[in-house]
Amino acid sequence: MKCPKCGHENREEAGFCVQCARPLVVELLCPECG
């Protein structure tokens, strides 16, 4: 998973970026759900 803040490539199961410590949250967006 790529960190949106610093761009570091982290493991998919990582909860935080190992480079900048930003929380890595997967946002699930459904355009049809409103």
N, CA and C of each residue as an Amber inpcrd file, in Angstrom:
protein
   102
   0.8520000  -1.1760000   0.0000000   0.0000000   0.0000000   0.0000000
   0.8960000   1.2370000   0.0000000   0.6380000   2.1310000  -0.9320000
   1.4390000   3.3490000  -1.0470000   0.8910000   4.4190000  -0.1130000
   1.7730000   5.0350000   0.6510000   1.3780000   6.0940000   1.5760000
   0.9980000   7.3430000   0.7850000  -0.2030000   7.8910000   1.0290000
  -0.6240000   9.0960000   0.3060000   0.1410000  10.3500000   0.7190000
   0.8060000  10.3090000   1.8710000   1.5510000  11.4790000   2.3470000
   2.9650000  11.5320000   1.7730000   3.7190000  10.4290000   1.9390000
   5.1300000  10.4600000   1.5300000   5.4390000   9.6000000   0.3090000
   4.4900000   8.7230000  -0.0830000   4.6950000   7.9040000  -1.2670000
   5.4450000   6.6030000  -1.0290000   5.7900000   6.3240000   0.2340000
   6.5180000   5.0910000   0.5540000   5.6230000   3.8810000   0.3200000
   6.1930000   2.8200000  -0.2550000   5.4480000   1.5860000  -0.4940000
   5.5300000   0.7080000   0.7470000   4.3910000   0.4990000   1.4120000
   4.3140000  -0.2970000   2.6320000   3.6830000  -1.6500000   2.3320000
   3.8010000  -2.5850000   3.2850000   3.1210000  -3.8690000   3.1490000
   1.6170000  -3.6300000   3.1930000   0.8600000  -4.4780000   2.5330000
  -0.5970000  -4.3190000   2.4650000  -1.2520000  -4.3640000   3.8440000
  -0.7000000  -5.1620000   4.7600000  -1.3070000  -5.3050000   6.0850000
  -0.8480000  -4.2470000   7.0760000   0.0140000  -3.3370000   6.6330000
   0.5290000  -2.2930000   7.5270000  -0.5780000  -1.3290000   7.9340000
  -0.5860000  -0.9500000   9.1910000  -1.5630000   0.0100000   9.6920000
  -1.0350000   1.4350000   9.6560000   0.3000000   1.5530000   9.6440000
   0.9630000   2.8550000   9.6200000   2.1010000   2.8130000   8.6140000
   2.4220000   3.9450000   8.0470000   3.5560000   4.0500000   7.1340000
   4.8520000   3.9150000   7.9310000   5.7510000   3.0470000   7.4790000
   7.0150000   2.8560000   8.1870000   7.9630000   4.0350000   7.9740000
   7.7070000   4.8550000   6.9680000   8.5670000   5.9950000   6.6710000
   8.1600000   7.2510000   7.4470000   6.8470000   7.5850000   7.4330000
   6.4050000   8.8440000   8.0470000   5.4040000   8.6530000   9.1840000
   5.0270000   7.4130000   9.4860000   4.1300000   7.0530000  10.5930000
   2.6890000   7.5010000  10.3990000   2.3070000   7.8720000   9.1830000
   0.9150000   8.2490000   8.9220000   0.0460000   6.9970000   8.9490000
  -1.1310000   7.0590000   9.5780000  -2.0410000   5.9100000   9.5520000
  -2.4680000   5.6070000   8.1190000  -2.4390000   4.3270000   7.7580000
  -2.8520000   3.9100000   6.4210000  -4.2500000   3.3270000   6.5170000
  -5.1990000   4.0420000   5.9610000  -6.5980000   3.6260000   6.0200000
  -7.0930000   3.4100000   4.6000000  -7.6720000   2.2530000   4.3690000
  -8.2640000   1.9760000   3.0670000  -9.6770000   2.5290000   3.0800000
  -9.9340000   3.4610000   2.1920000 -11.2650000   4.0530000   2.1100000
 -12.0450000   3.3450000   1.0160000 -13.1810000   2.8110000   1.3950000
 -14.0400000   2.1490000   0.4320000 -15.1450000   3.1150000   0.0300000
 -15.1150000   3.5230000  -1.2080000 -16.1060000   4.4710000  -1.6970000
 -17.0060000   3.7810000  -2.7040000 -18.2860000   3.9750000  -2.5500000
 -19.2590000   3.3970000  -3.4580000 -20.0660000   4.5280000  -4.0830000
 -19.7670000   4.8970000  -5.3260000 -20.4840000   6.0110000  -5.9480000
 -21.9810000   5.7550000  -6.0950000 -22.3730000   4.4820000  -6.1650000
 -23.7900000   4.1570000  -6.3130000 -24.5270000   4.1290000  -4.9790000
 -23.7740000   4.1590000  -3.8610000 -24.3980000   4.0860000  -2.5390000
 -24.8300000   5.4530000  -2.0170000 -24.3760000   6.4980000  -2.6500000
 -24.7920000   7.8340000  -2.2260000 -23.8180000   8.4240000  -1.2970000
